[in-house]
Amino acid sequence: MKPTNWIMTITGRLILICALLFAITACSGDVKTEILGQWQGLTLQQDFTFYTDGRVEMRDRKHGTYQGVYHISDDKVLTCEFEGFGRPVVRTVEISGDTLTLINPKSVDEEYRRY
């Protein structure tokens, strides 16, 4: 095998790997879009509705309904600010199909299913 063919083979493989990684990344959904809609709590007695205009509604099945606003950063950190809460609720977001997981580093992760 000539050295140039060996180099071309490695370069070709690297280009193919980069193209595949780019395609996989492009196909994965945007959390900011995927989170929109209604979610029913599986681990907690809470349901959420996320709206396109940045509003969020949390229905706690024991304590009532709370209105607020939310923001998702580029690194998938969800920040919700609810009326009457002393501080924002901050969780890392993972969405797989119809399952939303809000990762809480200080407690149990919260799971929700899309309505």
Phi and psi in radians as a Rosetta constraint file:
Dihedral C 1 N 2 CA 2 C 2 CIRCULARHARMONIC -1.274 0.35
Dihedral N 2 CA 2 C 2 N 3 CIRCULARHARMONIC 2.600 0.35
Dihedral C 2 N 3 CA 3 C 3 CIRCULARHARMONIC -1.022 0.35
Dihedral N 3 CA 3 C 3 N 4 CIRCULARHARMONIC -0.630 0.35
Dihedral C 3 N 4 CA 4 C 4 CIRCULARHARMONIC -1.176 0.35
Dihedral N 4 CA 4 C 4 N 5 CIRCULARHARMONIC -0.631 0.35
Dihedral C 4 N 5 CA 5 C 5 CIRCULARHARMONIC -1.150 0.35
Dihedral N 5 CA 5 C 5 N 6 CIRCULARHARMONIC -0.700 0.35
Dihedral C 5 N 6 CA 6 C 6 CIRCULARHARMONIC -1.074 0.35
Dihedral N 6 CA 6 C 6 N 7 CIRCULARHARMONIC -0.764 0.35
Dihedral C 6 N 7 CA 7 C 7 CIRCULARHARMONIC -1.149 0.35
Dihedral N 7 CA 7 C 7 N 8 CIRCULARHARMONIC -0.747 0.35
Dihedral C 7 N 8 CA 8 C 8 CIRCULARHARMONIC -1.111 0.35
Dihedral N 8 CA 8 C 8 N 9 CIRCULARHARMONIC -0.635 0.35
Dihedral C 8 N 9 CA 9 C 9 CIRCULARHARMONIC -1.133 0.35
Dihedral N 9 CA 9 C 9 N 10 CIRCULARHARMONIC -0.784 0.35
Dihedral C 9 N 10 CA 10 C 10 CIRCULARHARMONIC -1.131 0.35
Dihedral N 10 CA 10 C 10 N 11 CIRCULARHARMONIC -0.781 0.35
Dihedral C 10 N 11 CA 11 C 11 CIRCULARHARMONIC -1.089 0.35
Dihedral N 11 CA 11 C 11 N 12 CIRCULARHARMONIC -0.758 0.35
Dihedral C 11 N 12 CA 12 C 12 CIRCULARHARMONIC -1.087 0.35
Dihedral N 12 CA 12 C 12 N 13 CIRCULARHARMONIC -0.709 0.35
Dihedral C 12 N 13 CA 13 C 13 CIRCULARHARMONIC -1.150 0.35
Dihedral N 13 CA 13 C 13 N 14 CIRCULARHARMONIC -0.726 0.35
Dihedral C 13 N 14 CA 14 C 14 CIRCULARHARMONIC -1.088 0.35
Dihedral N 14 CA 14 C 14 N 15 CIRCULARHARMONIC -0.739 0.35
Dihedral C 14 N 15 CA 15 C 15 CIRCULARHARMONIC -1.109 0.35
Dihedral N 15 CA 15 C 15 N 16 CIRCULARHARMONIC -0.743 0.35
Dihedral C 15 N 16 CA 16 C 16 CIRCULARHARMONIC -1.104 0.35
Dihedral N 16 CA 16 C 16 N 17 CIRCULARHARMONIC -0.770 0.35
Dihedral C 16 N 17 CA 17 C 17 CIRCULARHARMONIC -1.086 0.35
Dihedral N 17 CA 17 C 17 N 18 CIRCULARHARMONIC -0.782 0.35
Dihedral C 17 N 18 CA 18 C 18 CIRCULARHARMONIC -1.084 0.35
Dihedral N 18 CA 18 C 18 N 19 CIRCULARHARMONIC -0.721 0.35
Dihedral C 18 N 19 CA 19 C 19 CIRCULARHARMONIC -1.127 0.35
Dihedral N 19 CA 19 C 19 N 20 CIRCULARHARMONIC -0.723 0.35
Dihedral C 19 N 20 CA 20 C 20 CIRCULARHARMONIC -1.132 0.35
Dihedral N 20 CA 20 C 20 N 21 CIRCULARHARMONIC -0.766 0.35
Dihedral C 20 N 21 CA 21 C 21 CIRCULARHARMONIC -1.086 0.35
Dihedral N 21 CA 21 C 21 N 22 CIRCULARHARMONIC -0.712 0.35
Dihedral C 21 N 22 CA 22 C 22 CIRCULARHARMONIC -1.097 0.35
Dihedral N 22 CA 22 C 22 N 23 CIRCULARHARMONIC -0.743 0.35
Dihedral C 22 N 23 CA 23 C 23 CIRCULARHARMONIC -1.137 0.35
Dihedral N 23 CA 23 C 23 N 24 CIRCULARHARMONIC -0.729 0.35
Dihedral C 23 N 24 CA 24 C 24 CIRCULARHARMONIC -1.108 0.35
Dihedral N 24 CA 24 C 24 N 25 CIRCULARHARMONIC -0.784 0.35
Dihedral C 24 N 25 CA 25 C 25 CIRCULARHARMONIC -1.103 0.35
Dihedral N 25 CA 25 C 25 N 26 CIRCULARHARMONIC -0.715 0.35
Dihedral C 25 N 26 CA 26 C 26 CIRCULARHARMONIC -1.162 0.35
Dihedral N 26 CA 26 C 26 N 27 CIRCULARHARMONIC -0.545 0.35
Dihedral C 26 N 27 CA 27 C 27 CIRCULARHARMONIC -1.374 0.35
Dihedral N 27 CA 27 C 27 N 28 CIRCULARHARMONIC -0.408 0.35
Dihedral C 27 N 28 CA 28 C 28 CIRCULARHARMONIC -1.226 0.35
Dihedral N 28 CA 28 C 28 N 29 CIRCULARHARMONIC 2.475 0.35
Dihedral C 28 N 29 CA 29 C 29 CIRCULARHARMONIC -1.274 0.35
Dihedral N 29 CA 29 C 29 N 30 CIRCULARHARMONIC 2.837 0.35
Dihedral C 29 N 30 CA 30 C 30 CIRCULARHARMONIC -1.562 0.35
Dihedral N 30 CA 30 C 30 N 31 CIRCULARHARMONIC 2.107 0.35
Dihedral C 30 N 31 CA 31 C 31 CIRCULARHARMONIC -0.990 0.35
Dihedral N 31 CA 31 C 31 N 32 CIRCULARHARMONIC -0.619 0.35
Dihedral C 31 N 32 CA 32 C 32 CIRCULARHARMONIC -1.108 0.35
Dihedral N 32 CA 32 C 32 N 33 CIRCULARHARMONIC -0.478 0.35
Dihedral C 32 N 33 CA 33 C 33 CIRCULARHARMONIC -1.611 0.35
Dihedral N 33 CA 33 C 33 N 34 CIRCULARHARMONIC -0.726 0.35
Dihedral C 33 N 34 CA 34 C 34 CIRCULARHARMONIC -1.123 0.35
Dihedral N 34 CA 34 C 34 N 35 CIRCULARHARMONIC -0.470 0.35
Dihedral C 34 N 35 CA 35 C 35 CIRCULARHARMONIC -1.337 0.35
Dihedral N 35 CA 35 C 35 N 36 CIRCULARHARMONIC -0.281 0.35
Dihedral C 35 N 36 CA 36 C 36 CIRCULARHARMONIC -1.070 0.35
Dihedral N 36 CA 36 C 36 N 37 CIRCULARHARMONIC 2.428 0.35
Dihedral C 36 N 37 CA 37 C 37 CIRCULARHARMONIC 2.015 0.35
Dihedral N 37 CA 37 C 37 N 38 CIRCULARHARMONIC -2.843 0.35
Dihedral C 37 N 38 CA 38 C 38 CIRCULARHARMONIC -1.816 0.35
Dihedral N 38 CA 38 C 38 N 39 CIRCULARHARMONIC 2.426 0.35
Dihedral C 38 N 39 CA 39 C 39 CIRCULARHARMONIC -2.274 0.35
Dihedral N 39 CA 39 C 39 N 40 CIRCULARHARMONIC 2.288 0.35
Dihedral C 39 N 40 CA 40 C 40 CIRCULARHARMONIC -1.746 0.35
Dihedral N 40 CA 40 C 40 N 41 CIRCULARHARMONIC 2.245 0.35
Dihedral C 40 N 41 CA 41 C 41 CIRCULARHARMONIC -1.186 0.35
Dihedral N 41 CA 41 C 41 N 42 CIRCULARHARMONIC 2.340 0.35
Dihedral C 41 N 42 CA 42 C 42 CIRCULARHARMONIC -1.821 0.35
Dihedral N 42 CA 42 C 42 N 43 CIRCULARHARMONIC -0.634 0.35
Dihedral C 42 N 43 CA 43 C 43 CIRCULARHARMONIC -1.708 0.35
Dihedral N 43 CA 43 C 43 N 44 CIRCULARHARMONIC -0.431 0.35
Dihedral C 43 N 44 CA 44 C 44 CIRCULARHARMONIC -2.147 0.35
Dihedral N 44 CA 44 C 44 N 45 CIRCULARHARMONIC 2.785 0.35
Dihedral C 44 N 45 CA 45 C 45 CIRCULARHARMONIC -1.514 0.35
Dihedral N 45 CA 45 C 45 N 46 CIRCULARHARMONIC 0.951 0.35
Dihedral C 45 N 46 CA 46 C 46 CIRCULARHARMONIC -2.356 0.35
Dihedral N 46 CA 46 C 46 N 47 CIRCULARHARMONIC 2.526 0.35
Dihedral C 46 N 47 CA 47 C 47 CIRCULARHARMONIC -2.146 0.35
Dihedral N 47 CA 47 C 47 N 48 CIRCULARHARMONIC 2.575 0.35
Dihedral C 47 N 48 CA 48 C 48 CIRCULARHARMONIC -2.159 0.35
Dihedral N 48 CA 48 C 48 N 49 CIRCULARHARMONIC 2.583 0.35
Dihedral C 48 N 49 CA 49 C 49 CIRCULARHARMONIC -2.233 0.35
Dihedral N 49 CA 49 C 49 N 50 CIRCULARHARMONIC 2.154 0.35
Dihedral C 49 N 50 CA 50 C 50 CIRCULARHARMONIC -1.879 0.35
Dihedral N 50 CA 50 C 50 N 51 CIRCULARHARMONIC 2.240 0.35
Dihedral C 50 N 51 CA 51 C 51 CIRCULARHARMONIC -1.852 0.35
Dihedral N 51 CA 51 C 51 N 52 CIRCULARHARMONIC 2.728 0.35
Dihedral C 51 N 52 CA 52 C 52 CIRCULARHARMONIC -1.118 0.35
Dihedral N 52 CA 52 C 52 N 53 CIRCULARHARMONIC -0.438 0.35
Dihedral C 52 N 53 CA 53 C 53 CIRCULARHARMONIC -1.537 0.35
Dihedral N 53 CA 53 C 53 N 54 CIRCULARHARMONIC 0.174 0.35
Dihedral C 53 N 54 CA 54 C 54 CIRCULARHARMONIC 1.607 0.35
Dihedral N 54 CA 54 C 54 N 55 CIRCULARHARMONIC 0.040 0.35
Dihedral C 54 N 55 CA 55 C 55 CIRCULARHARMONIC -1.484 0.35
Dihedral N 55 CA 55 C 55 N 56 CIRCULARHARMONIC 2.642 0.35
Dihedral C 55 N 56 CA 56 C 56 CIRCULARHARMONIC -2.385 0.35
Dihedral N 56 CA 56 C 56 N 57 CIRCULARHARMONIC 2.524 0.35
Dihedral C 56 N 57 CA 57 C 57 CIRCULARHARMONIC -2.191 0.35
Dihedral N 57 CA 57 C 57 N 58 CIRCULARHARMONIC 2.254 0.35
Dihedral C 57 N 58 CA 58 C 58 CIRCULARHARMONIC -2.002 0.35
Dihedral N 58 CA 58 C 58 N 59 CIRCULARHARMONIC 2.150 0.35
Dihedral C 58 N 59 CA 59 C 59 CIRCULARHARMONIC -1.828 0.35
Dihedral N 59 CA 59 C 59 N 60 CIRCULARHARMONIC 1.799 0.35
Dihedral C 59 N 60 CA 60 C 60 CIRCULARHARMONIC -1.485 0.35
Dihedral N 60 CA 60 C 60 N 61 CIRCULARHARMONIC 2.111 0.35
Dihedral C 60 N 61 CA 61 C 61 CIRCULARHARMONIC -1.178 0.35
Dihedral N 61 CA 61 C 61 N 62 CIRCULARHARMONIC -0.207 0.35
Dihedral C 61 N 62 CA 62 C 62 CIRCULARHARMONIC -1.835 0.35
Dihedral N 62 CA 62 C 62 N 63 CIRCULARHARMONIC -0.582 0.35
Dihedral C 62 N 63 CA 63 C 63 CIRCULARHARMONIC -2.033 0.35
Dihedral N 63 CA 63 C 63 N 64 CIRCULARHARMONIC -0.021 0.35
Dihedral C 63 N 64 CA 64 C 64 CIRCULARHARMONIC 1.892 0.35
Dihedral N 64 CA 64 C 64 N 65 CIRCULARHARMONIC -2.895 0.35
Dihedral C 64 N 65 CA 65 C 65 CIRCULARHARMONIC -1.897 0.35
Dihedral N 65 CA 65 C 65 N 66 CIRCULARHARMONIC 2.429 0.35
Dihedral C 65 N 66 CA 66 C 66 CIRCULARHARMONIC -2.175 0.35
Dihedral N 66 CA 66 C 66 N 67 CIRCULARHARMONIC 2.386 0.35
Dihedral C 66 N 67 CA 67 C 67 CIRCULARHARMONIC -1.814 0.35
Dihedral N 67 CA 67 C 67 N 68 CIRCULARHARMONIC 2.594 0.35
Dihedral C 67 N 68 CA 68 C 68 CIRCULARHARMONIC -2.956 0.35
Dihedral N 68 CA 68 C 68 N 69 CIRCULARHARMONIC -2.921 0.35
Dihedral C 68 N 69 CA 69 C 69 CIRCULARHARMONIC -2.204 0.35
Dihedral N 69 CA 69 C 69 N 70 CIRCULARHARMONIC 2.732 0.35
Dihedral C 69 N 70 CA 70 C 70 CIRCULARHARMONIC -2.408 0.35
Dihedral N 70 CA 70 C 70 N 71 CIRCULARHARMONIC 2.811 0.35
Dihedral C 70 N 71 CA 71 C 71 CIRCULARHARMONIC -2.556 0.35
Dihedral N 71 CA 71 C 71 N 72 CIRCULARHARMONIC 2.468 0.35
Dihedral C 71 N 72 CA 72 C 72 CIRCULARHARMONIC -2.071 0.35
Dihedral N 72 CA 72 C 72 N 73 CIRCULARHARMONIC 2.133 0.35
Dihedral C 72 N 73 CA 73 C 73 CIRCULARHARMONIC -1.350 0.35
Dihedral N 73 CA 73 C 73 N 74 CIRCULARHARMONIC 2.978 0.35
Dihedral C 73 N 74 CA 74 C 74 CIRCULARHARMONIC -1.102 0.35
Dihedral N 74 CA 74 C 74 N 75 CIRCULARHARMONIC -0.429 0.35
Dihedral C 74 N 75 CA 75 C 75 CIRCULARHARMONIC -1.657 0.35
Dihedral N 75 CA 75 C 75 N 76 CIRCULARHARMONIC 0.411 0.35
Dihedral C 75 N 76 CA 76 C 76 CIRCULARHARMONIC 1.160 0.35
Dihedral N 76 CA 76 C 76 N 77 CIRCULARHARMONIC 0.586 0.35
Dihedral C 76 N 77 CA 77 C 77 CIRCULARHARMONIC -1.714 0.35
Dihedral N 77 CA 77 C 77 N 78 CIRCULARHARMONIC 2.109 0.35
Dihedral C 77 N 78 CA 78 C 78 CIRCULARHARMONIC -1.619 0.35
Dihedral N 78 CA 78 C 78 N 79 CIRCULARHARMONIC 2.238 0.35
Dihedral C 78 N 79 CA 79 C 79 CIRCULARHARMONIC -2.109 0.35
Dihedral N 79 CA 79 C 79 N 80 CIRCULARHARMONIC 2.095 0.35
Dihedral C 79 N 80 CA 80 C 80 CIRCULARHARMONIC -2.001 0.35
Dihedral N 80 CA 80 C 80 N 81 CIRCULARHARMONIC 2.303 0.35
Dihedral C 80 N 81 CA 81 C 81 CIRCULARHARMONIC -2.055 0.35
Dihedral N 81 CA 81 C 81 N 82 CIRCULARHARMONIC 1.927 0.35
Dihedral C 81 N 82 CA 82 C 82 CIRCULARHARMONIC -1.770 0.35
Dihedral N 82 CA 82 C 82 N 83 CIRCULARHARMONIC 2.517 0.35
Dihedral C 82 N 83 CA 83 C 83 CIRCULARHARMONIC -1.065 0.35
Dihedral N 83 CA 83 C 83 N 84 CIRCULARHARMONIC 2.302 0.35
Dihedral C 83 N 84 CA 84 C 84 CIRCULARHARMONIC 1.557 0.35
Dihedral N 84 CA 84 C 84 N 85 CIRCULARHARMONIC -0.154 0.35
Dihedral C 84 N 85 CA 85 C 85 CIRCULARHARMONIC -1.553 0.35
Dihedral N 85 CA 85 C 85 N 86 CIRCULARHARMONIC 2.484 0.35
Dihedral C 85 N 86 CA 86 C 86 CIRCULARHARMONIC -1.277 0.35
Dihedral N 86 CA 86 C 86 N 87 CIRCULARHARMONIC -0.467 0.35
Dihedral C 86 N 87 CA 87 C 87 CIRCULARHARMONIC -2.590 0.35
Dihedral N 87 CA 87 C 87 N 88 CIRCULARHARMONIC 2.830 0.35
Dihedral C 87 N 88 CA 88 C 88 CIRCULARHARMONIC -1.206 0.35
Dihedral N 88 CA 88 C 88 N 89 CIRCULARHARMONIC 2.705 0.35
Dihedral C 88 N 89 CA 89 C 89 CIRCULARHARMONIC -1.671 0.35
Dihedral N 89 CA 89 C 89 N 90 CIRCULARHARMONIC 2.169 0.35
Dihedral C 89 N 90 CA 90 C 90 CIRCULARHARMONIC -2.158 0.35
Dihedral N 90 CA 90 C 90 N 91 CIRCULARHARMONIC 2.201 0.35
Dihedral C 90 N 91 CA 91 C 91 CIRCULARHARMONIC -2.501 0.35
Dihedral N 91 CA 91 C 91 N 92 CIRCULARHARMONIC 2.662 0.35
Dihedral C 91 N 92 CA 92 C 92 CIRCULARHARMONIC -1.533 0.35
Dihedral N 92 CA 92 C 92 N 93 CIRCULARHARMONIC 2.406 0.35
Dihedral C 92 N 93 CA 93 C 93 CIRCULARHARMONIC -1.789 0.35
Dihedral N 93 CA 93 C 93 N 94 CIRCULARHARMONIC 2.352 0.35
Dihedral C 93 N 94 CA 94 C 94 CIRCULARHARMONIC -2.311 0.35
Dihedral N 94 CA 94 C 94 N 95 CIRCULARHARMONIC 2.302 0.35
Dihedral C 94 N 95 CA 95 C 95 CIRCULARHARMONIC -2.205 0.35
Dihedral N 95 CA 95 C 95 N 96 CIRCULARHARMONIC 2.224 0.35
Dihedral C 95 N 96 CA 96 C 96 CIRCULARHARMONIC -2.334 0.35
Dihedral N 96 CA 96 C 96 N 97 CIRCULARHARMONIC 1.886 0.35
Dihedral C 96 N 97 CA 97 C 97 CIRCULARHARMONIC 1.090 0.35
Dihedral N 97 CA 97 C 97 N 98 CIRCULARHARMONIC -2.127 0.35
Dihedral C 97 N 98 CA 98 C 98 CIRCULARHARMONIC -1.749 0.35
Dihedral N 98 CA 98 C 98 N 99 CIRCULARHARMONIC 0.336 0.35
Dihedral C 98 N 99 CA 99 C 99 CIRCULARHARMONIC -2.008 0.35
Dihedral N 99 CA 99 C 99 N 100 CIRCULARHARMONIC 2.186 0.35
Dihedral C 99 N 100 CA 100 C 100 CIRCULARHARMONIC -1.862 0.35
Dihedral N 100 CA 100 C 100 N 101 CIRCULARHARMONIC 2.222 0.35
Dihedral C 100 N 101 CA 101 C 101 CIRCULARHARMONIC -2.041 0.35
Dihedral N 101 CA 101 C 101 N 102 CIRCULARHARMONIC 2.176 0.35
Dihedral C 101 N 102 CA 102 C 102 CIRCULARHARMONIC -1.823 0.35
Dihedral N 102 CA 102 C 102 N 103 CIRCULARHARMONIC 1.963 0.35
Dihedral C 102 N 103 CA 103 C 103 CIRCULARHARMONIC -1.493 0.35
Dihedral N 103 CA 103 C 103 N 104 CIRCULARHARMONIC 2.147 0.35
Dihedral C 103 N 104 CA 104 C 104 CIRCULARHARMONIC -1.963 0.35
Dihedral N 104 CA 104 C 104 N 105 CIRCULARHARMONIC 1.876 0.35
Dihedral C 104 N 105 CA 105 C 105 CIRCULARHARMONIC -1.159 0.35
Dihedral N 105 CA 105 C 105 N 106 CIRCULARHARMONIC -0.272 0.35
Dihedral C 105 N 106 CA 106 C 106 CIRCULARHARMONIC -1.803 0.35
Dihedral N 106 CA 106 C 106 N 107 CIRCULARHARMONIC -0.047 0.35
Dihedral C 106 N 107 CA 107 C 107 CIRCULARHARMONIC -2.746 0.35
Dihedral N 107 CA 107 C 107 N 108 CIRCULARHARMONIC -2.741 0.35
Dihedral C 107 N 108 CA 108 C 108 CIRCULARHARMONIC -1.367 0.35
Dihedral N 108 CA 108 C 108 N 109 CIRCULARHARMONIC 2.441 0.35
Dihedral C 108 N 109 CA 109 C 109 CIRCULARHARMONIC -1.142 0.35
Dihedral N 109 CA 109 C 109 N 110 CIRCULARHARMONIC 2.599 0.35
Dihedral C 109 N 110 CA 110 C 110 CIRCULARHARMONIC -1.874 0.35
Dihedral N 110 CA 110 C 110 N 111 CIRCULARHARMONIC 2.306 0.35
Dihedral C 110 N 111 CA 111 C 111 CIRCULARHARMONIC -2.016 0.35
Dihedral N 111 CA 111 C 111 N 112 CIRCULARHARMONIC 2.480 0.35
Dihedral C 111 N 112 CA 112 C 112 CIRCULARHARMONIC -2.372 0.35
Dihedral N 112 CA 112 C 112 N 113 CIRCULARHARMONIC 2.644 0.35
Dihedral C 112 N 113 CA 113 C 113 CIRCULARHARMONIC -2.073 0.35
Dihedral N 113 CA 113 C 113 N 114 CIRCULARHARMONIC 2.423 0.35
Dihedral C 113 N 114 CA 114 C 114 CIRCULARHARMONIC -1.151 0.35
Dihedral N 114 CA 114 C 114 N 115 CIRCULARHARMONIC 2.370 0.35
